[in-house]
Amino acid sequence: MSDAAVQLSPGDWPAPLAPASSEAAGKNALVHIPGSKSLTNRYLLLAALADSPSYLRAPLHSRDSALMIEALRQLGAGIELVPTDSPFGPDVKVTPLSFVEAHSAQAQSDSAQSRTVSIECGLAGTVMRFVPALAALLPGEFAFDGDPHARQRPMGPVLEGLRQLGVQVDCEQGENALPFVLRSPGLASAEGVSEAPVVRIDASTSSQFVSALLLMAPRLPQGMVLVHEGSSVPSIPHIQMTVEALRQMGIEVQEHYPNQANEAEGGEYRWTVHPCSFPGFEMTIEPDLSNAGPFLAAAVVTGESVTIPHWPAPAADSSAGTTQVGDMWRELLPALGAQVRYAEGRLTVTGPAQLPEGDFSFDLSAGGELAPTMAAACAFVKGRVELTGIAHLRGHETDRLAALAAEINRLGGSAHDTADSLVIEASIPADAEAEQVLARTYDDHRMATFAAIIGLRRPNVVVQNVATVAKTMPEFTAMWEDMLAQWQAGASTVTADQEVF
């Protein structure tokens, strides 16, 4: 049976075509992006570890952040939603965990077994990896589970790290995967610890294993030395995001990477986190620059313009710059012929009249989460395109390498995956007579936005179960349609003083 004969489900979404160039040529759409998921969940967790209440301004409200908030509630943190006029939802006040009360309650318990705290992880990597490490600081029993595909995602390194710290971990399937139960003595109040424990893990499949252990380390009595043993760690910027967030709290962190020549350290990936208590804080969350990617890619493949307000100032503008990997768009998109301009907190991307032809290779080892969006833009390039350094994407919400290759082929292009790359051999034709195709999303939000980008130029693309975007951007379809409406209406291109990168 062909895709054209498939009966569509209520959750499937016909991806809208871009307006014809004669109708919207040279026009600009202003797109506001909700807060960063990576930053929101890191600061939520740090707020739970603080000594006093914290306020998160403009945080993300999505399935992933809602799962993190509920997990913190289950562990004993207080969460208050503070109304604002933002279209993306309220601010959040977090009352931190009380480690003293937790240990006092455990000591006074009459029952042989205290209540098991159940944590629902959904498909959120930051919840299934970060929260077990947080829970281990408390005494008690904690049960974790998630969506069916979450049970296939790698968990071993963080669980092995917790075992090295003295936590009992029982996995239902006999493997290091969800579902599992932690039984912890309460590492935040461990006695008889005279020096920082050295924890050794292999984090070559996800940087989140490193971040999970780093985030809980300040509350260990002597801190922690964390060593990665194995091949290179993917997405180092995400680890640096974690380190910077810790330092913002006043926590002392030393980093060592093999490319920093230091023979005395043996070329190890090593992080040392010193013990520290810290007061509550107020933090405004940056827009999610990875989630800005589909809108910027839309400009690239259509030749139009998109402006994202509140883009963090780049380092060249007397700022340390953002730690988000999505800032790589400023470097990646010009290679596809786009103009990238920054001025007064706004990033504007204008696509070329025609995408370049030729062979291209992009190393995305530092920002693998950008690969689905980059693949969508590159799927219209006439030439061979290779996205490399992304083997770790096989352990994300789905096997993204296999999924991207399958969907590019389904939509009329030619692609295949290798051990650590995606290779696009032939572009997807923008054929006005193309038959209807159901683009599968595999319950992966980035596969949904990938398909939406393709649908701008390839007619009759239907995005399967588009609601999966709620993981990080529930408002995506409304934002997408508004962008197209702005182009259709002929909004003027931003012409204020702009710096071209």
ZALUM-354227 format. One record per residue (C-alpha): residue in one letter; x, y, z. Coordinates in steps of 0.2 Angstrom, whole numbers, plus 5000, padded with zeros to 4 digits. Layout:
aXYZ...
//
This chain:
m500050005000s500750174995d500850325008a499550404997a498250275002v498650285020q497150345031l497750495041s497450505060p496650655068g498450705075d499250715058w499550885051p499650945033a501251045032p500951205024l501851265008a502851425009p502051574999a502551584981s504151694980s503251824970e502051844985a503251864999a504951894991g506151985003k504951985017n505351955035a504451865049l504751905068v504651745078h504751735097i505551575103p505051505121g506451465134s507851345132k507351165138s509151125142l509351285153t507651275161n507851095167r509651135173y509051285183l507551195190l508651065197l509951185204a508451285212a507951125221l509751115228a509851295234d509751355252s508251475249p506851495235s507351535217y506351625203l506551565185r505951705173a505351655155p505651465158l505051335145h503351265148s503351095138r503150915142d504950895147s504951045159a503250985166l504050815169m505550895178i504351005189e503350855194a504850755198l505450895209r503750905218q503850715221l505550735229g504950875241a505251035232g503951175231i503351235215e502351395212l501851455195v501851645195p500751725181t501451845168d500951915152s502051805142p501151695128f502351555133g501751535151p502051585169d503751615179v504151475192k504651495210v505551345217t505651315236p507151195238l507251025245s507651005263f509050875266v509050905285e507150865286a507250725274h508550635285s507650675301a506050605294q507050445288a507850425305q506150445314s505150325303d504350175312s504050075297a505349945290q505150025273s504750205269r503650255255t504350225237v504350395227s503850365209i504550475196e503850475178c505150525165g504150525149l505450535135a506450675143g508350635144t508650775157v507350695168m507850515166r509750555168f509750705180v508350665192p509050495198a510650585203l509750715212a508650585221a510150495227l510650645238l509050605248p508750445259g507450325253e506750225238f506450295221a505650215206f505850275189d504950235173g504550325156d503750305139p504050135130h505550205119a506250285135r506650105141q507750085126r508850245129p510550225137m510550245156g512050135161p513450265165v512350375177l511750215186e513550145187g514150315194l512850305207r513250135212q515050185214l514450315227g513550185237v511750185229q510850015226v510050015209d508849875204c508349865185e506749775181q507349705165g509049655172e509949785161n510449965165a508850045158l507150105164p506250045174f507350045189v507250075208l508550175218r508850135236s509950275243p510650305261g510550495257l512250545249a512050725254s512250675272a513550535270e514650505285g516450455286v516850535269s518650615271e518950655252a518150685236p517550515228v518250475211v516850415199r517350335183i516050315169d515950295150a514950445144s515350415125t513450395121s512850555130s513450705138q511950705150f512850565160v514250695164s512950835168a511850725179l513350685191l514050865190l512450945195m512250835211a514050845216p514051015225r512950935238l514050785242p515050815258q516750815249g516150855231m516650735217v518050705204l517150635188v518250545175h517650495158e518350325152g518050285134s518050375117s517650555115v516150635124p514850705112s514050875114i515450955125p514451125124h513051045134i514350995148q515051175147m513251235149t513151135165v514851195171e514451375168a512751355177l513651285192r514951425192q513551555192m512951485208g514751515215i515251325214e517051295210v517351175195q518951125187e518851045169h520150955160y519950895142p521250795132n521450925119q522151035133a523950975133n524350915151e525350755151a525250745170e523350715169g523550575157g522450655144e520850615153y519150695152r519050755171w517950865181t518150915199v516750995208h516951065226p515651045239c514651205241s512951275247f512251425238p510751545240g509251545229f509351645213e508351735200m508751685182t507951735165i508051595153e508651625136p507651575121d507951395115l509151425101s509051245095n507151265093a507451425084g508351315071p506751265061f506251445058l507951495053a508051345041a506351395034a507151565029v508551465021v507551345010t506251485005g507451635002e506451735014s506951815031v506651765049t507151875064i507251795082p507251925096h508151915112w509551815104p511051815117a512451935112p513951845104a515651845112a516251965099d514952095107s515852105124s514951955130a515451785136g514151715124t512851585126t513251405131q511851345119v512351235105g511051325094d512151475093m513051365080w511751415067r512751585065e514151475058l513151335049l511951435039p513051545029a513851395021l512151365013g512151535006a511151625020q511551795027v511651805046r511451975054y511452015073a510952185080e510252245096g509752075103r508952015086l509651885075t509051885057v509351755044t508951785025g508951635014p509851634997a508851654980q509451484977l510251354988p512151314983e512651164973g514051054976d514650934990f514650985008s515250905025f514750975042d515450905058l514050915071s514850825085a514750975096g512851005092g512050835087e510350895091l510451015076a510650875064p508750845060t508551035056m510151045046a509650885037a508050965031a508951115024c510251015016a508950895008f508651034995v510451054991k510950984974g512450884978r513150764991v512950825009e513750725024l513250765042t514650685053g515050655071i513250605076a513350425081h512650465098l510950515089r510550335089g510150345107h509050495107e507150495106t507250375092d508750315081r508850485072l510150435060a509050295053a507450395055l508150545045a508850425031a507150335030e506150495029i507250585016n507050425005r505150425008l504950605003g505850584987g507750604990s509150484993a510050465009h510850325020d511650325037t513350265042a514050225059d514250405064s513450505049l512050545038v512350555019i511150645008e511550584990a510150664981s508950804985i507150804988p506250874972a505051014974d503850934963a502151024962e501350854957a502050754971e500850634979q500350644997v501650575009l501450535028a503150595036r503450485051t503950565067y504350415078d503750515093d505250625091h504950815091r506450855080m505750735067a504150825067t504950995064f506150915051a504550865041a503851035043i505351115034i505250995020g503451035018l503851215014r504451164997r503850984994p501950984992n500850865001v501850825016v500850765031v501750765048q501250615058n500650645076v501350825076a500850845094t502550765098v503250935097a502450965114k504050895121t504951055119m503851175109p501951155111e501551305101f502551255086t501151235073a500351405078m502051485077w502451405060e500851465053d501051635060m502751645051l501951605035a500551725037q501851865040w502751815024q501051815015a500551985022g502252055016a503052115032s504552225029t506252145030v507252215046t508452345040a509052425056d510952435059q511452255058e513052165059v513452025047f514451885054
//
